[in-house]
Amino acid sequence: MELKSSYKQTEVGMIPSAWDVALLDLVARRGSGHTPDKKRPEYWNGNIKWLSLRDSDRLDALYVSDTAEKITQAGIANSSAVEHPAGTVVLSRDAGVGKSAITTDVMAVSQHFMAWWCGPRLENRFLYYWLQSKKSEFERIANGNTIKTIGLAYFKSLKIPLPEPEEQRAIASALSDVDELIDALGRLIAKKRDLKQAAMQQLLTGQTRLPGFEEKWYERPMRAVIATLEAGVSVNSVEDDEPGQSEDRCILKTSSVADGRFYPNECKRIASRDYGRAKVNPRKGTLLISRMNTPELVGECGYVERDYPNLFVPDRLWMTQFRPESDIDARWLAYLLSTSEQRGRIGAAATGTSGSMKNLSKRAFLSLSVSFPVGDEQAAIATILSDMDTEIAALERRRDKTRFLKQGMMQELLTGRTRLV
């Protein structure tokens, strides 16, 4: 690997002297697409893959192989849509601006996409990664009140740094290797999450018992183990850079609890004039429960692993106070309340006339009955699930670190600061 040597200043920035700068239109054939008439059923549900904004989630993964909708040859013939060959680089210039991919099959695209068929001087994977590196610029220059878009004039004048094809291939291969690692980690994380969900279904319902535990489970309401549900207060918050803030006292957001886990960084700084109003701190061994939220999120909870003296509970969250005589393991309860079955029961108990916001009363929550194993079995179940969470979190950190590494590699390789050949 060769480090910096001879460089030159160009209209695309500092690049190696051996690299060229080319108008993208001169090294790739640019095209776009169209939407056939939606009122003509004979134009739709054919066998020609048609890339549209509905496929936004399929992009940014190097290759795109399928589409949500397909059109017919009649749709092609009676519109401005065209079939682009496999290997075409596509870029969304509207909603989801800057997302890109390489097609693995013949595809048509909507008018919301640009499409480039690379000539002999330009490798399509190199173009894909170069477009990926410019996403922040695409987002910055997009304009429009309803849907942000990039005008065609921008693409007509777009210039690209151009190493020799051999170096382009080396750069693209290095970056695609990292992408493959990121994808592999993503698949492994998904598999581990599925295994955890299966374990939760078996262990939290008693369908599978751990060795050494045979005691009967008892149905009890939440009030049998929870003495009180303590709510916080609503306070004014400020931006982090607002002057006059000498202390880091923060109020939690409702997003600080999800899937049985507590996220202390989901918070806002409290305005100094409201310091005296915030009273309730998250305490070790408690649960925080969302009492007011959207229908999908009301009842979300999180287990608090330690004390947080500078964080405060808002009015939309409860903090549990467990009965001293109960043998409850709060971690086990957090996992139980995060299962789809219990989430459904809690959601059904919430009330409210608004379709966007539901309220959960203390009475309704404390009346919720569940089957409790003995405390030792609760702790054993919670430990198994917690160990699985720890493994998943480690994989997520590794994936995030790899993504960060890839960004640094793109910055180095696509500008020629680091050379591979």
N, C-alpha and C positions, 0 to 999 in steps of 0.2 A: 504494500500500500504506500503510495507516494503522497507526501504532504505538500503544502503550498509551494509553488515554484514561480513560474512566470504568468502574470495576470494582466488583464486589460480592462479598462472601464468602458462599458457599453450602455446602450439604452435599456438593457434588462439588468444592469448592475455589473459588479465585478465578476469576471469569469476567466477561466484559463485562456491564455493566448491561442492555444490550439483549437479552441471551440469557435464555432460560428454563431451568428445571430441571424435568424431567418423569420420572415413573415410566415405565420402559421399557414396561411392560405397557399403559400408557394411550396410547402412540403407535405400538405395534406389536403384532400378534397373535402371542402366543407359543405354540409347539407343540413336539412332540417326535416320537417314533416307537417302533418295536417291531421285534423279530425274529420273522418267521413261523417256524413249526415246521420245524426242519431235517430232521425225519424224514418230512416230507411233500413228495416230489419235485414234486408238482403246484403247489407254492407258489413254486418256484424256476425260474431260467433263462427268465424271461418277458421282457417289453419295458419294464418299469418300473425305472428306475435306482434303486438302493438304496444310500445312503451309510452306510458302516460304518467301524470303526476300521482296516480294511484299506486305506482310502483316505486315511490320514493324510498320506502324501507328496503328495497332490494338493491339499492345503489350503495356506493362507497365500500364495496366488498371485492374490488378488483374486477370480477366478472358478474354479468347478469345473464341468466339463462332462461328466464320465463317472465311472463307478463300477466297482469290481472285480466286483460281483455285481448281478444283476437279479432282480426278483421278478415274480409274476403278479398278475392281478386277484384270483385266488382267495386268494393270500397276503395281499393287502390286506383282503379281505372277512372272512377268518378270523383276523385278528390286530388289534392296536391300531395297526398301521402306517397312515399316511395319506399321500396324495399332496400334496406342497407345490408351489405354483406356481413357475415360473421367476422369478428375482429374489429368492427367499427367502435370508435371511442365516442360515447355519448355524454352530454353534460346538460343538467337542468339549468335553464336560465331564468326560470320563474320561481314559484313557491318551492322551497327546498333548494334555493339557488346555490349552485356550486357543486351539487352532488354529481358524481360521475361513475362510469363503469365501462367495461369492454364487453360487447355482445359476444355470446358464444354461438349464436345462430342468426340466420337471416331475420331481421326485424324491421318493422316500420316504427316511426316515432311520431308523437304529437308535435304541434307547433311550439310547445314549451321546451323543446330540446334542440341543442345543436348536436351535429354528428360529423365526425371526421374519419375519413378513410386515409390511412397513412401511406405516403409514398415511400420509395426505397431509402430515403435519407432519414426517415423517422420511424422509430419503433413504437408500436401502439402502447406497450406497457410503460415506456418512458413518458409518453404524452399523458397517460393516465396519472402517473405519480406527479408529474409537473403540474397538471390541473389541480390535483389534490393539494399541492403546496400553495396554490393561489386562492384557496377557498375564502380566506379572510378578506382578500381584495375583492373577490366577487360579491361577497356579502356587503362590503362597504360601498361599492359603486351601484348596486341594484337600487332602483328607485320605483316609486309607485305608492299610492295611498292604500289600496286594497291588497294587491299582489305585487310584491317586489319583483322587478324584472330587469334584465340587462339587454340593452338595445343591440341590434345587429351591427351597428357601426363599430362598436367596441371590438367585436370578434373579427371584423374585416381588417382591423389594424393591429391585431394581437401578434406580438413577436415572442419567439421562443429561443432560449439558448440551445445550441445544437452541437453536442459532441459527435464523434464518429459513431456509427451504428454499433460497433463492437463495445464501446464504452457505454452507450445507452443500454445495451443488453445486460452488461455487468451491473450497472446501477439498478435496473429494473429487477434483476434476479436477486440482488441483495435485499431490496425492499420487499419483494414478494416472499422471500424466505421468512422475513419477520412477520409479514401478514399471515403466513401459514401457521407460525407459532401462536400468534394472537388468536386465530380461528380455532386451533387445537385446544388452547386454554379455555376458550369460550365453550366449546363442546364438552370439555371435561367438567367445567363449572355447572353447565346445564345438567349433566349426568348426576353429579353430586347433589344438586338441588332436588332432582327427581328421587334419588335414593333417600334423601332426608324426608321428603314429603311422604314417601311410602312408610318410612320408619315412624313418623308422627301418626299416620293413620293406624298403624298396628299397635304402637305402644300407648298412645294417649286414649285409646278406646278399650284397651284390655284385650283386644283380639289376639295379641301376642304378649305373653308374660315373661318377664326376665327370670332367669334361674334364681331360685331361692325365695321367690315371693309367691305366696299362695293365699294371702289374706283376702277376704271379700272386699270389694269396692262398695262404698256407700254413697247414695244419692243425697246431696245436701245443697241448699241454696247458698249463694255467695255470702249472704249475711252471716252464715255460720263461721266463716273464716275472716271476713272483712268487717272491722268495727266501724270505720268511717271512710268516706271518700272526701278528701280535702281538696277544694278547688282554689285556684289562685285568683288574681284580679287582672283586669285589663289596664295596661299602662301605656303611656306614650313612648315611642321608640325614636331613635335618631340614626342618621347615617354614621358610619364608622369615622368619617373624616370631619364631622361637625366639631367646631372648636368648643372649648369649655368643658369637655368630658374628661374628668381626671380618673375615673374608676371604670373598670370593665364589669359592670353589672348588666346582665343580659336576661331578657325574657324569652322563654322558649316559644317556638312556633309549633303549630299542630303537626307539622311534618317531622317533628323530632321523635315521633313514635311510629313504628311500622313493623309489621310481621314479628311482633314480640321483642323487637330490639329498640334501644334508646340511642338517639343520635344527638349528643350534646352540642355539636357544632351548628345545628339547626336552630339558631337563635338571633335575636336583634338586641342592640344596646339600648338600655333604658335611659330616657331623658332624665337629667339630674333632678329636675323638679319632682319626679315621681319615685325617687329612691325610697322614700319612707313608706310608700304604698305597697310595694312588693314584699311579701312576707314568706311565702312557702318555697323552700328549697328542695330540690330532688334529693332524697335520702337513700342510702345504701339499703338494698333488700326490698325496695318498694316497687310497685308498678305505676306507671303513668298511663292513663286511659283517656282517649279522645271522647269527650261527651257531646261535642257539637262539631259536625263535619258533613261532608257530602254523604249521600246514601251509601256509597261504596266504601267510605273511610271511617264512618262513625263507629266507635268501639275499638279502633286500632289501639294497641298497647305496646309498651316497651318496658323491659326490666332494667332497673337502675343498679349498676354494679358497685358504685361508690358514692360518697357524699359530694355534692356540688354547691359549695357555699356562695358562689357568685352567680349561680343560675337561679331563675325563679319560674314558678309554674304559672301559666296564664289562666284566665277564667274558663277557657275552653278545654282544659285538661284537668283530670282528677289525679290525686296521688293517694294510693291506698294506705290505710293503717290497719294492719292485721291484728287479729285478736291474739293476745299473748299466749292463751291456752291452746291455740290451734297449732297443728303440726304441718302447716302449709309450707311448701317450697315455692317461693315466688317465681322462680325460673320455670318450674313445671307449669304453673298457672299461666304464665305468659305464652308458653308454647301452646297450651290447650286453647286459650282464647284466640289464637292466631289460625286455628284450623278452619277450613271452609265451613264445616258444620256449625261451629260456634259463631263464626262471623255472620252466617246467615241468620242465626237465632237472635243475635244482638241487633242486627239491622232491622229485623222484623219488629223488635221491641221499641225501636226508635220512632219518634213521632215528629210531625211538622207538616204544615200545609205547603211549604215550598218544596218544589221538586229538586232544588239544588242544595238544600241544607236540612239536616235532620238533627233532632235533639234526643239524647238518651237521659232519662230521669234516673235519679239514684234508686228510687223504689223499683223501677223496672230492672235495673242491672243487679241489684242486691237480691231480687227474687229469682234470678236465673239459677236453675238447678243443674248441677253436673255430677258425674260420678267421680269420687275422690278415692284414690288408693291411699295406703298409709304413707306417712311422711318419708320413710326410708325408700319406698318404691318410687315416690315422686322424685326424690333426689337422684336416684339411680337413672331414671328415665331422662331427667333434665341433663345429667352429666353426659349421657350418650349423645343427645341432640346438640348440646353445647359443643362437644368435641367435633361433631360434624360441621357446625357453624364455624368453628375455628379453622378447620381444614378448607372450607369454602372461602373464608375471608383471606387466607394465605394465598390461595389461587387467584383471587380477585386482585390482591396487591401485586402479585407477579404479572398478571395481565396488564394492569395499569402501568406498572414500571416498564413493561415491554412497549406499550403504546407510546410512552414518553420517550423511550429510546428511539423508536421509529421516527418520531418528529425531529429529533436531533439528527438522525441519519439523513432524512430528507433534506434538511437545511444544509448539511455538509455536502452531500453527493450531488444534489440537483443544481448547486451553484459552482461545483468544481473545487470547493475548498479542500475536500478530500478526494483524491483520485484513486480509482480501482485498477486502472490499466496505464 
